[in-house]
Amino acid sequence: MKSILNIAQIWYNELRTILKDQGIMIFILFVPLAYPLLYSYIYTNEVVREVPVAVVDECGNALSRELLRKIDATPDVDIVAYCNNMAEAQEFLKEQKTYGIIKIPASFSKDLYNGEQTHLGVYCDMGSMLYYKAILLTATNVSLEMNKDIKVERHIPGTTHKQEDIIKMPVEYDYVPLYNPQSGFAAFLIPPVLLLIIQQTIFLGIGMSMGDSRERYMGSVIPFNKWYKNPVHIVFGKGLPYLVLYILLAVYMFVAVTKIFTLPQLGDYWTFIAFIVPYLLSCIFMGMVLSSFVYRREDCIMLFVFMSVPLLFMSGLSYPGASIPDFWKYISYVFPSTFGTNGYVRITAMGASLYDVKAEYCALWIQAGIYFSIACIYYRHQILRLVKKIKPT
């Protein structure tokens, strides 16, 4: 009973500190509420349409014009300029009036009529992978469709429509994009970003609270009173407000944000709840450990904010995990976001059960246990240090 009272008192003190501090409230309430909406709204269109391109048609006959007409008719590319040479087209690219150049060589039709292979030049602004993807895929798909028509024209005349279809496509296939049907950027990026927002804002909130405690208690992270004598009570009491708040915020992200922006949501609600609890605990306890390096309120911003982008890359979602060097892969295992984002994406986008993500689930519980133990050791050291400091007086 006494332990429960101690934890409750510490929880109450931490909650009061949070509610009175506008800086902490911004990080742990406003940012988790606003950022998911902001990021999702920015990428709400999912894919890039009508990418402006310039064309250099050195052939200039009916076949090359047909190819360009089909490219322009696609939803992804918009031909905005017909140029006489590459130098003129490059000026459009430099001024960012276009994001790509399509060049048809003078020998385009001649090569085809002679039964030789011809080439279609596609030049893309690699400053944005989405523009590159739209231009290259459009040019590739249109050229493949024209290849089929050319095959039919050169075949023995008198064939039936069924035979022509077989000539065009001897092996028929169905293209079914799994887990991201629209092949969109939001469905690919936003789910891991949501979990990363949770981790980073927890780190910032706890770090700012730790810095505030050091300023208030003259360098100590805890006050000297009867409630703060057991490190286990301190860790539980300080972590409880964040756990309760972030369970609600996680549900908000899983339910509201995904429904508003029609993100993939195949997973079971209770599977998500069971998975998010160890993720939040590992984030909270790790935040307490890392906050031992925070001596001023501002330190947490310099310490934690810069980690967001590297952690997103190291998760293996925005950058292929198989291509990440082993050193950085092992570094990524230190952070809950690595296992949390991978498990969350599989639950939401693929409908995975808790058994399917048991590796990530167990890893999060192990992290929570390790960081809880380290946090308890740290607070025990702080208690002994505070007692030693006050005893002589």
C-alpha positions as CSV (number, residue, x, y, z in Angstrom):
1,M,0.0,0.0,0.0
2,K,2.8,2.4,0.9
3,S,4.5,1.7,-2.5
4,I,1.3,2.6,-4.3
5,L,1.0,5.8,-2.4
6,N,4.6,6.7,-3.2
7,I,4.1,6.1,-6.9
8,A,0.8,8.0,-6.8
9,Q,2.4,11.0,-5.2
10,I,5.3,11.0,-7.6
11,W,2.9,10.6,-10.5
12,Y,0.9,13.6,-9.2
13,N,4.0,15.8,-8.8
14,E,5.2,14.9,-12.4
15,L,1.7,15.5,-13.8
16,R,1.5,18.9,-12.1
17,T,4.9,19.8,-13.5
18,I,3.9,18.8,-17.0
19,L,0.6,20.8,-16.9
20,K,2.3,23.9,-15.5
21,D,5.1,23.9,-18.1
22,Q,4.0,25.3,-21.5
23,G,7.2,24.0,-23.2
24,I,6.6,20.4,-22.1
25,M,2.9,20.6,-23.1
26,I,3.8,21.8,-26.6
27,F,6.1,18.8,-27.1
28,I,4.0,16.1,-25.6
29,L,0.5,17.3,-26.6
30,F,0.5,19.9,-29.4
31,V,3.2,18.3,-31.5
32,P,1.7,14.7,-31.4
33,L,-1.7,16.1,-32.2
34,A,-0.7,18.6,-35.0
35,Y,2.3,16.9,-36.7
36,P,0.5,13.8,-37.9
37,L,-2.2,16.0,-39.5
38,L,0.5,18.3,-41.1
39,Y,2.6,15.5,-42.5
40,S,-0.4,13.5,-43.8
41,Y,-2.0,16.6,-45.3
42,I,1.3,17.5,-47.2
43,Y,1.4,14.0,-48.8
44,T,-2.4,13.6,-49.1
45,N,-2.2,13.4,-52.9
46,E,-0.1,10.3,-52.5
47,V,1.4,10.4,-56.1
48,V,2.8,13.1,-58.4
49,R,0.6,13.9,-61.4
50,E,1.2,16.0,-64.6
51,V,5.0,16.3,-64.2
52,P,6.0,19.0,-66.8
53,V,8.6,17.8,-69.4
54,A,10.2,19.2,-72.5
55,V,10.5,17.2,-75.7
56,V,13.2,17.2,-78.4
57,D,11.8,15.4,-81.4
58,E,14.6,15.0,-84.0
59,C,12.6,12.5,-86.0
60,G,9.4,14.5,-86.5
61,N,7.3,12.0,-88.4
62,A,3.9,10.3,-87.6
63,L,5.4,7.5,-85.5
64,S,7.3,9.9,-83.1
65,R,4.3,12.2,-82.8
66,E,2.1,9.2,-81.9
67,L,4.6,8.2,-79.2
68,L,4.6,11.7,-77.7
69,R,0.8,12.0,-78.0
70,K,0.5,8.8,-75.9
71,I,3.0,10.0,-73.3
72,D,1.1,13.3,-73.0
73,A,-2.2,11.5,-72.6
74,T,-1.0,9.7,-69.4
75,P,-2.0,11.3,-66.0
76,D,1.6,11.4,-64.8
77,V,3.4,13.5,-67.5
78,D,2.5,16.8,-69.2
79,I,4.5,17.9,-72.2
80,V,4.8,21.7,-71.9
81,A,7.5,22.5,-74.4
82,Y,8.7,21.2,-77.8
83,C,12.3,22.2,-78.3
84,N,14.6,22.3,-81.3
85,N,17.7,20.9,-79.6
86,M,18.9,19.7,-76.2
87,A,20.5,23.0,-75.3
88,E,17.1,24.7,-75.4
89,A,15.5,21.9,-73.4
90,Q,18.2,22.1,-70.8
91,E,17.3,25.8,-70.2
92,F,13.8,24.8,-69.3
93,L,15.3,22.2,-66.9
94,K,17.7,24.7,-65.3
95,E,14.8,27.2,-64.8
96,Q,12.7,24.4,-63.3
97,K,10.0,25.0,-65.8
98,T,10.3,21.3,-66.5
99,Y,11.6,18.3,-64.5
100,G,12.6,16.1,-67.4
101,I,13.5,15.9,-71.1
102,I,12.3,13.2,-73.6
103,K,14.5,13.0,-76.7
104,I,13.6,11.1,-79.9
105,P,16.6,10.5,-82.1
106,A,16.5,11.3,-85.9
107,S,16.9,7.6,-86.7
108,F,13.9,6.6,-84.6
109,S,11.5,5.6,-87.4
110,K,14.3,4.4,-89.8
111,D,15.6,2.0,-87.2
112,L,12.2,0.5,-86.6
113,Y,11.4,0.1,-90.3
114,N,14.7,-1.6,-90.8
115,G,14.0,-4.0,-88.0
116,E,16.7,-2.6,-85.8
117,Q,16.5,-1.6,-82.2
118,T,16.1,2.2,-81.5
119,H,16.5,4.3,-78.4
120,L,14.4,6.7,-76.6
121,G,16.3,9.2,-74.4
122,V,14.8,10.1,-71.0
123,Y,16.6,12.8,-68.9
124,C,15.2,13.5,-65.4
125,D,15.9,16.0,-62.6
126,M,17.1,13.7,-59.8
127,G,16.5,16.3,-57.2
128,S,13.2,14.6,-56.6
129,M,12.7,10.8,-56.9
130,L,9.0,11.2,-57.4
131,Y,9.5,13.2,-60.6
132,Y,12.0,10.7,-61.9
133,K,9.6,7.8,-61.1
134,A,6.7,9.4,-63.0
135,I,8.7,10.3,-66.1
136,L,10.6,7.1,-66.4
137,L,7.7,4.8,-65.8
138,T,5.5,6.7,-68.2
139,A,8.1,6.6,-71.0
140,T,8.7,2.9,-70.3
141,N,5.1,1.9,-70.3
142,V,4.2,3.8,-73.4
143,S,7.2,2.4,-75.3
144,L,6.2,-1.1,-74.3
145,E,2.7,-0.6,-75.5
146,M,4.0,0.6,-78.9
147,N,6.3,-2.4,-79.0
148,K,3.2,-4.6,-78.9
149,D,1.6,-2.8,-81.8
150,I,4.8,-3.0,-83.9
151,K,4.9,-6.7,-83.3
152,V,1.4,-7.1,-84.7
153,E,2.0,-4.9,-87.7
154,R,5.1,-7.0,-88.7
155,H,3.4,-10.3,-88.2
156,I,1.9,-12.3,-91.1
157,P,-1.3,-10.6,-92.3
158,G,-4.7,-12.3,-91.9
159,T,-4.4,-13.1,-88.2
160,T,-7.5,-13.0,-86.0
161,H,-7.9,-10.5,-83.1
162,K,-7.3,-13.4,-80.7
163,Q,-4.0,-14.2,-82.4
164,E,-3.0,-10.5,-82.3
165,D,-3.6,-10.4,-78.6
166,I,-1.4,-13.4,-78.1
167,I,1.3,-11.8,-80.3
168,K,1.1,-8.6,-78.2
169,M,1.3,-10.5,-74.9
170,P,2.3,-14.1,-75.1
171,V,2.3,-14.4,-71.3
172,E,-0.4,-12.4,-69.6
173,Y,0.2,-11.1,-66.1
174,D,-1.7,-9.2,-63.5
175,Y,0.0,-6.3,-61.7
176,V,-1.3,-6.2,-58.1
177,P,0.5,-3.8,-55.7
178,L,0.2,-5.4,-52.3
179,Y,-0.2,-3.3,-49.1
180,N,0.0,0.0,-50.9
181,P,-2.5,-0.2,-53.8
182,Q,-2.2,3.4,-54.9
183,S,1.7,3.2,-54.8
184,G,1.5,6.4,-52.9
185,F,4.0,8.3,-50.8
186,A,1.8,8.9,-47.8
187,A,0.9,5.2,-47.4
188,F,4.7,4.4,-47.6
189,L,6.1,7.2,-45.3
190,I,3.4,8.3,-42.8
191,P,3.0,5.1,-40.7
192,P,6.7,5.0,-39.6
193,V,6.7,8.7,-39.2
194,L,3.8,8.5,-36.7
195,L,5.7,6.1,-34.5
196,L,8.9,8.2,-34.7
197,I,6.9,11.3,-33.7
198,I,5.8,9.4,-30.5
199,Q,9.4,8.5,-29.6
200,Q,10.9,11.8,-30.3
201,T,8.3,13.9,-28.4
202,I,8.6,11.5,-25.4
203,F,12.3,12.1,-25.4
204,L,11.8,15.9,-25.7
205,G,9.1,16.0,-23.0
206,I,11.1,13.9,-20.5
207,G,14.3,15.7,-21.3
208,M,12.7,19.1,-20.7
209,S,11.2,17.9,-17.5
210,M,14.6,16.6,-16.4
211,G,16.3,19.9,-17.2
212,D,13.6,21.8,-15.4
213,S,14.2,19.6,-12.3
214,R,17.9,20.3,-12.3
215,E,17.3,24.0,-12.5
216,R,14.7,23.9,-9.7
217,Y,16.6,21.6,-7.3
218,M,20.0,23.1,-7.8
219,G,21.5,20.3,-10.0
220,S,19.5,17.4,-8.6
221,V,16.9,15.6,-10.7
222,I,14.7,14.8,-7.7
223,P,13.6,16.7,-4.6
224,F,14.7,15.6,-1.2
225,N,11.6,14.3,0.5
226,K,10.1,11.0,1.7
227,W,8.4,10.2,-1.6
228,Y,11.6,10.0,-3.6
229,K,13.5,7.4,-1.7
230,N,12.9,4.3,-3.9
231,P,14.3,4.4,-7.5
232,V,11.6,1.9,-8.7
233,H,8.9,4.1,-7.4
234,I,10.5,7.1,-9.0
235,V,10.7,5.5,-12.5
236,F,7.1,4.2,-12.4
237,G,5.7,7.4,-11.0
238,K,7.5,9.6,-13.5
239,G,6.7,7.4,-16.4
240,L,3.0,6.8,-15.7
241,P,1.7,10.3,-16.9
242,Y,3.5,9.8,-20.2
243,L,2.2,6.3,-20.6
244,V,-1.4,7.2,-20.1
245,L,-1.2,10.3,-22.3
246,Y,0.6,8.6,-25.2
247,I,-1.7,5.6,-25.2
248,L,-4.5,8.1,-26.0
249,L,-2.3,9.8,-28.6
250,A,-1.4,6.5,-30.2
251,V,-5.0,5.5,-30.5
252,Y,-5.7,9.0,-32.1
253,M,-3.0,8.4,-34.7
254,F,-4.1,4.8,-35.4
255,V,-7.8,5.5,-35.7
256,A,-8.4,9.2,-36.5
257,V,-5.4,10.1,-38.7
258,T,-5.5,6.9,-40.7
259,K,-9.2,7.3,-41.4
260,I,-9.1,11.0,-42.2
261,F,-6.3,10.5,-44.8
262,T,-7.3,6.9,-45.9
263,L,-4.0,5.4,-44.9
264,P,-3.7,1.6,-44.8
265,Q,-5.5,0.1,-41.8
266,L,-5.7,-3.6,-42.1
267,G,-4.6,-4.4,-38.5
268,D,-6.8,-5.3,-35.6
269,Y,-7.3,-2.6,-33.0
270,W,-6.4,-4.7,-30.0
271,T,-3.3,-6.1,-31.7
272,F,-2.2,-2.5,-32.0
273,I,-2.9,-1.7,-28.4
274,A,-1.0,-4.8,-27.2
275,F,2.0,-3.8,-29.5
276,I,2.0,-0.1,-28.6
277,V,2.3,-0.7,-24.8
278,P,5.9,-2.1,-24.8
279,Y,6.8,0.5,-27.4
280,L,5.7,3.3,-25.2
281,L,7.4,1.8,-22.1
282,S,10.7,1.4,-23.9
283,C,10.5,5.0,-25.3
284,I,9.7,6.4,-21.8
285,F,12.4,4.4,-20.0
286,M,15.0,5.2,-22.7
287,G,14.0,8.9,-22.5
288,M,14.7,8.8,-18.8
289,V,18.2,7.3,-19.4
290,L,19.1,9.7,-22.2
291,S,17.8,12.7,-20.1
292,S,20.6,12.0,-17.7
293,F,22.7,14.0,-20.2
294,V,20.3,17.0,-20.0
295,Y,21.4,19.7,-17.7
296,R,19.4,22.6,-19.1
297,R,15.9,22.7,-20.6
298,E,17.3,23.6,-24.1
299,D,19.8,20.7,-24.1
300,C,17.1,18.2,-25.0
301,I,16.3,20.0,-28.3
302,M,20.0,19.8,-29.4
303,L,20.3,16.2,-28.2
304,F,17.2,14.6,-29.6
305,V,15.8,16.6,-32.5
306,F,18.7,15.9,-34.9
307,M,18.2,12.1,-34.4
308,S,14.8,12.0,-36.2
309,V,15.9,11.7,-39.8
310,P,18.8,9.3,-39.2
311,L,16.5,7.0,-37.1
312,L,13.9,7.0,-39.9
313,F,16.6,5.9,-42.4
314,M,18.0,3.3,-40.0
315,S,14.6,1.8,-39.4
316,G,14.9,0.1,-42.8
317,L,11.6,1.5,-44.1
318,S,12.6,4.7,-46.0
319,Y,15.9,3.1,-47.0
320,P,16.3,-0.6,-47.8
321,G,17.3,-2.4,-44.6
322,A,19.4,-4.9,-46.6
323,S,21.6,-2.1,-47.8
324,I,22.3,-0.6,-44.4
325,P,25.8,-1.3,-43.1
326,D,26.0,-3.7,-40.2
327,F,27.5,-1.0,-37.9
328,W,24.5,1.3,-38.3
329,K,22.1,-1.7,-38.2
330,Y,23.4,-2.6,-34.7
331,I,23.2,1.1,-33.7
332,S,19.5,1.1,-34.8
333,Y,18.7,-1.8,-32.5
334,V,19.4,0.5,-29.5
335,F,16.3,2.6,-30.3
336,P,12.7,1.5,-29.9
337,S,11.7,3.2,-33.2
338,T,13.5,0.5,-35.2
339,F,11.3,-2.3,-33.9
340,G,8.3,-0.1,-33.4
341,T,8.0,1.2,-36.9
342,N,8.6,-2.1,-38.6
343,G,6.0,-3.8,-36.4
344,Y,3.5,-1.0,-36.7
345,V,3.8,-1.0,-40.6
346,R,3.2,-4.7,-40.7
347,I,0.2,-4.5,-38.4
348,T,-1.5,-1.5,-40.2
349,A,-0.5,-2.1,-43.8
350,M,-0.3,-5.9,-43.9
351,G,-2.9,-6.9,-41.2
352,A,-0.2,-8.8,-39.2
353,S,-1.2,-10.4,-35.9
354,L,0.9,-10.2,-32.7
355,Y,2.4,-13.6,-33.5
356,D,3.5,-12.3,-36.9
357,V,5.5,-9.4,-35.2
358,K,6.7,-11.5,-32.3
359,A,10.3,-10.6,-33.0
360,E,9.7,-6.9,-32.8
361,Y,7.3,-7.4,-29.9
362,C,9.8,-9.3,-27.8
363,A,12.6,-6.9,-28.7
364,L,10.5,-4.0,-27.4
365,W,9.8,-5.8,-24.1
366,I,13.5,-6.5,-23.8
367,Q,14.4,-2.9,-24.4
368,A,11.8,-1.8,-21.9
369,G,13.3,-4.1,-19.2
370,I,16.9,-3.0,-20.0
371,Y,16.1,0.7,-20.0
372,F,14.0,0.4,-16.9
373,S,16.9,-1.2,-15.0
374,I,19.3,1.5,-16.2
375,A,16.9,4.2,-15.2
376,C,16.5,2.6,-11.7
377,I,20.3,2.5,-11.3
378,Y,20.6,6.1,-12.4
379,Y,17.9,7.3,-9.9
380,R,19.5,5.2,-7.1
381,H,22.8,7.0,-7.8
382,Q,21.0,10.3,-7.7
383,I,19.3,9.4,-4.3
384,L,22.6,8.4,-2.8
385,R,24.3,11.6,-4.1
386,L,21.6,13.8,-2.8
387,V,21.7,12.1,0.7
388,K,25.5,12.5,0.8
389,K,25.2,16.1,-0.2
390,I,22.7,17.0,2.5
391,K,24.1,14.9,5.4
392,P,26.9,17.3,6.4
393,T,24.4,20.1,6.8
